[in-house]
Amino acid sequence: MSVTPDTAGDLLAGVSRLVRTARSYAHLREQQLGRAGLTHGVLLKLAHGPLRPGDLATLLHVSPSAVSRTAAALVEEGWVRRTSDPADGRACSLALTEAGTGRLEAMRAQQAEVLTSMLHDWDEDTVATLATLLGQLSEALEQAVDTSRHPGTPSAAALPAPSTTRPQEALV
């Protein structure tokens, strides 16, 4: 099976529109909640285990100062704790607290409720198929990015480098 350039272009346009709209929606929600724009991303990444702020910035494709500001707010909220990094006492590590895990679960539930409301007239099989296909598309994109960044290596790097894509080549 082969995909035509026209079909690939239509897919790229659809994904680009989806990403732009999702970013706009996320920005609007963050303004309404009065939280820094990285709250959800930071909590989500820390749910997998503690990370150094620099590593977190790399994973989220943002500046270290953005992570620093967000982490300070999340520490103040009690959702994240800052500890000395066991591997390097001069560095710190950020970890999710029990309250942070609860907040992340609440955010996920709220997002699922909003999405369920938006998709009220969709059937379950269609949404399940879309979820599967988006997962496959994401994996293909991640592999393509990884191959571009690390030619000759078959798997993803543990910490992907920030995007250096020129604007005309960017997905969005």
URRAUR-V99996 format. One record per residue. N is the residue number from 1. RES is the residue in one small letter. SS is DSSP state (H for helix, E for strand, - for the rest). OMEGA is omega in whole degrees, -180 to 180 (* if undefined). D_LAST is the distance of its C-alpha to the last C-alpha in Angstrom with 2 decimals. Layout:
n=N res=RES ss=SS omega=OMEGA d_last=D_LAST
n=N res=RES ss=SS omega=OMEGA d_last=D_LAST
This chain:
n=1 res=m ss=- omega=-179 d_last=26.81
n=2 res=s ss=- omega=179 d_last=24.20
n=3 res=v ss=- omega=180 d_last=20.98
n=4 res=t ss=- omega=177 d_last=20.87
n=5 res=p ss=H omega=179 d_last=18.16
n=6 res=d ss=H omega=180 d_last=17.94
n=7 res=t ss=H omega=178 d_last=17.52
n=8 res=a ss=H omega=178 d_last=14.89
n=9 res=g ss=H omega=177 d_last=12.96
n=10 res=d ss=H omega=178 d_last=13.62
n=11 res=l ss=H omega=180 d_last=12.42
n=12 res=l ss=H omega=179 d_last=9.04
n=13 res=a ss=H omega=180 d_last=8.81
n=14 res=g ss=H omega=179 d_last=10.28
n=15 res=v ss=H omega=179 d_last=8.31
n=16 res=s ss=H omega=179 d_last=4.93
n=17 res=r ss=H omega=179 d_last=7.54
n=18 res=l ss=H omega=-179 d_last=9.19
n=19 res=v ss=H omega=179 d_last=6.89
n=20 res=r ss=H omega=-179 d_last=6.57
n=21 res=t ss=H omega=179 d_last=10.24
n=22 res=a ss=H omega=177 d_last=11.23
n=23 res=r ss=H omega=179 d_last=10.25
n=24 res=s ss=H omega=179 d_last=12.18
n=25 res=y ss=H omega=180 d_last=14.89
n=26 res=a ss=H omega=179 d_last=15.26
n=27 res=h ss=H omega=178 d_last=15.60
n=28 res=l ss=H omega=180 d_last=18.13
n=29 res=r ss=H omega=180 d_last=20.01
n=30 res=e ss=H omega=177 d_last=20.30
n=31 res=q ss=H omega=-180 d_last=21.72
n=32 res=q ss=H omega=-179 d_last=24.09
n=33 res=l ss=H omega=180 d_last=25.22
n=34 res=g ss=- omega=-178 d_last=25.67
n=35 res=r ss=- omega=174 d_last=24.12
n=36 res=a ss=- omega=-175 d_last=21.92
n=37 res=g ss=- omega=-177 d_last=18.27
n=38 res=l ss=- omega=-174 d_last=18.74
n=39 res=t ss=H omega=-177 d_last=21.80
n=40 res=h ss=H omega=-179 d_last=20.60
n=41 res=g ss=H omega=179 d_last=18.72
n=42 res=v ss=H omega=-180 d_last=21.85
n=43 res=l ss=H omega=-179 d_last=24.22
n=44 res=l ss=H omega=180 d_last=22.43
n=45 res=k ss=H omega=-179 d_last=22.52
n=46 res=l ss=H omega=177 d_last=26.08
n=47 res=a ss=- omega=180 d_last=27.19
n=48 res=h ss=- omega=179 d_last=27.34
n=49 res=g ss=- omega=-178 d_last=29.66
n=50 res=p ss=- omega=178 d_last=30.17
n=51 res=l ss=E omega=170 d_last=27.90
n=52 res=r ss=- omega=180 d_last=28.32
n=53 res=p ss=H omega=179 d_last=26.09
n=54 res=g ss=H omega=178 d_last=24.74
n=55 res=d ss=H omega=178 d_last=23.91
n=56 res=l ss=H omega=178 d_last=22.22
n=57 res=a ss=H omega=179 d_last=20.07
n=58 res=t ss=H omega=-180 d_last=19.14
n=59 res=l ss=H omega=-178 d_last=18.35
n=60 res=l ss=H omega=180 d_last=16.16
n=61 res=h ss=- omega=178 d_last=14.44
n=62 res=v ss=- omega=-180 d_last=16.04
n=63 res=s ss=- omega=176 d_last=19.09
n=64 res=p ss=H omega=-180 d_last=22.56
n=65 res=s ss=H omega=177 d_last=23.62
n=66 res=a ss=H omega=178 d_last=21.05
n=67 res=v ss=H omega=-179 d_last=22.45
n=68 res=s ss=H omega=179 d_last=25.92
n=69 res=r ss=H omega=-179 d_last=25.69
n=70 res=t ss=H omega=-180 d_last=24.33
n=71 res=a ss=H omega=179 d_last=26.92
n=72 res=a ss=H omega=179 d_last=29.67
n=73 res=a ss=H omega=-178 d_last=28.94
n=74 res=l ss=H omega=175 d_last=28.82
n=75 res=v ss=H omega=179 d_last=32.06
n=76 res=e ss=H omega=178 d_last=33.63
n=77 res=e ss=H omega=-177 d_last=32.73
n=78 res=g ss=- omega=-178 d_last=34.33
n=79 res=w ss=- omega=-179 d_last=31.30
n=80 res=v ss=E omega=174 d_last=30.97
n=81 res=r ss=E omega=180 d_last=33.80
n=82 res=r ss=E omega=180 d_last=33.86
n=83 res=t ss=E omega=174 d_last=36.37
n=84 res=s ss=E omega=179 d_last=37.55
n=85 res=d ss=E omega=-179 d_last=35.89
n=86 res=p ss=- omega=-179 d_last=38.70
n=87 res=a ss=- omega=-177 d_last=37.67
n=88 res=d ss=E omega=-177 d_last=37.74
n=89 res=g ss=E omega=179 d_last=39.67
n=90 res=r ss=E omega=-177 d_last=38.05
n=91 res=a ss=E omega=176 d_last=34.60
n=92 res=c ss=E omega=179 d_last=33.58
n=93 res=s ss=E omega=177 d_last=31.86
n=94 res=l ss=E omega=-180 d_last=30.13
n=95 res=a ss=E omega=178 d_last=31.09
n=96 res=l ss=E omega=175 d_last=30.64
n=97 res=t ss=- omega=175 d_last=33.83
n=98 res=e ss=H omega=177 d_last=35.32
n=99 res=a ss=H omega=178 d_last=34.26
n=100 res=g ss=H omega=177 d_last=30.67
n=101 res=t ss=H omega=177 d_last=30.81
n=102 res=g ss=H omega=179 d_last=32.15
n=103 res=r ss=H omega=179 d_last=29.45
n=104 res=l ss=H omega=178 d_last=26.71
n=105 res=e ss=H omega=179 d_last=28.60
n=106 res=a ss=H omega=178 d_last=28.88
n=107 res=m ss=H omega=179 d_last=25.14
n=108 res=r ss=H omega=180 d_last=24.52
n=109 res=a ss=H omega=179 d_last=27.25
n=110 res=q ss=H omega=179 d_last=25.93
n=111 res=q ss=H omega=179 d_last=22.42
n=112 res=a ss=H omega=179 d_last=24.20
n=113 res=e ss=H omega=179 d_last=26.38
n=114 res=v ss=H omega=-179 d_last=23.61
n=115 res=l ss=H omega=177 d_last=21.83
n=116 res=t ss=H omega=178 d_last=25.27
n=117 res=s ss=H omega=180 d_last=25.95
n=118 res=m ss=H omega=-175 d_last=22.78
n=119 res=l ss=- omega=-174 d_last=23.73
n=120 res=h ss=- omega=-179 d_last=27.42
n=121 res=d ss=- omega=175 d_last=27.93
n=122 res=w ss=- omega=176 d_last=26.23
n=123 res=d ss=- omega=-175 d_last=28.63
n=124 res=e ss=H omega=-179 d_last=28.57
n=125 res=d ss=H omega=179 d_last=28.35
n=126 res=t ss=H omega=-180 d_last=25.23
n=127 res=v ss=H omega=178 d_last=23.43
n=128 res=a ss=H omega=178 d_last=24.87
n=129 res=t ss=H omega=178 d_last=23.73
n=130 res=l ss=H omega=180 d_last=20.14
n=131 res=a ss=H omega=178 d_last=20.28
n=132 res=t ss=H omega=-178 d_last=21.77
n=133 res=l ss=H omega=177 d_last=19.31
n=134 res=l ss=H omega=176 d_last=16.26
n=135 res=g ss=H omega=179 d_last=18.25
n=136 res=q ss=H omega=178 d_last=18.92
n=137 res=l ss=H omega=178 d_last=15.35
n=138 res=s ss=H omega=179 d_last=14.48
n=139 res=e ss=H omega=179 d_last=17.59
n=140 res=a ss=H omega=178 d_last=16.81
n=141 res=l ss=H omega=179 d_last=13.43
n=142 res=e ss=H omega=178 d_last=15.36
n=143 res=q ss=H omega=179 d_last=18.15
n=144 res=a ss=H omega=178 d_last=16.20
n=145 res=v ss=H omega=-179 d_last=14.76
n=146 res=d ss=H omega=179 d_last=18.29
n=147 res=t ss=H omega=178 d_last=20.00
n=148 res=s ss=H omega=-179 d_last=18.13
n=149 res=r ss=H omega=-174 d_last=19.05
n=150 res=h ss=- omega=-178 d_last=22.49
n=151 res=p ss=- omega=177 d_last=23.88
n=152 res=g ss=- omega=177 d_last=26.93
n=153 res=t ss=- omega=-175 d_last=26.38
n=154 res=p ss=- omega=-175 d_last=26.02
n=155 res=s ss=- omega=-178 d_last=24.66
n=156 res=a ss=- omega=174 d_last=22.00
n=157 res=a ss=- omega=-179 d_last=22.91
n=158 res=a ss=- omega=-180 d_last=24.07
n=159 res=l ss=- omega=-178 d_last=21.84
n=160 res=p ss=- omega=179 d_last=18.62
n=161 res=a ss=- omega=176 d_last=18.07
n=162 res=p ss=- omega=-177 d_last=15.34
n=163 res=s ss=- omega=175 d_last=12.33
n=164 res=t ss=- omega=-178 d_last=13.47
n=165 res=t ss=- omega=175 d_last=10.68
n=166 res=r ss=- omega=-175 d_last=10.96
n=167 res=p ss=H omega=-178 d_last=8.31
n=168 res=q ss=H omega=179 d_last=8.93
n=169 res=e ss=H omega=-175 d_last=8.59
n=170 res=a ss=- omega=178 d_last=5.39
n=171 res=l ss=- omega=179 d_last=3.79
n=172 res=v ss=- omega=* d_last=0.00
